[in-house]
Amino acid sequence: MDKSMEKIDIVKLLLYLLVFIVLTLFMVLGVIVPNIKDYRASKGVYKKAFIHKMRVENVLADRNKELSNLKTENRRAITSFVRKFSTENFIKYAGTFFNDVSLVKVSKKDYKKEFVEYELRVSSSLKSPTNFYTFLEGLNRYENIVQADFPIHMESNASKISSAFTIKVYDINSTK
């Protein structure tokens, strides 16, 4: 028979167990408890940063939605800036409204550094002033951004009306 269990001193065992528990509690209180304070402070900072991040993401999502809506609403104007201005196409377009059309380049300058502004002088002749007003309304649907500028000079001869005016064409500055 095994009598090894009879030799165990219960008081010593309980004493060792008590020392072990006290040392373990001391280490827990000495190492873990001070870190709990830092953990709580870090958790508070994290929550604030997370809330701020969520707000910023919501604002970003709203701005992206607004941007996509603006892109769809202003698609024609955006594509008009991308297209290069062609004098031949403009003369062809203006020819549907006027009998004779000629363009003379006046100047080219940077417009707020994002765009280039071409200034062209248009001389034309037409039979009726309604064609001129139809032409001005049609500039809104032209493939480039074109602005008719004042003064518009019109003179009537016996059979036709001569007109002279300045147009400005805006183009994206490709040097950037």
Salt bridges, closest charged atoms under 4 A:
GLU57 OE2 - LYS53 NZ 3.25
GLU66 OE1 - ARG63 NH1 3.93
ASP100 OD2 - LYS160 NZ 3.93
GLU117 OE1 - LYS109 NZ 3.59
GLU117 OE2 - LYS168 NZ 3.96
ASP149 OD2 - LYS168 NZ 3.30
GLU155 OE2 - HIS153 NE2 3.01
ASP171 OD2 - LYS84 NZ 3.58
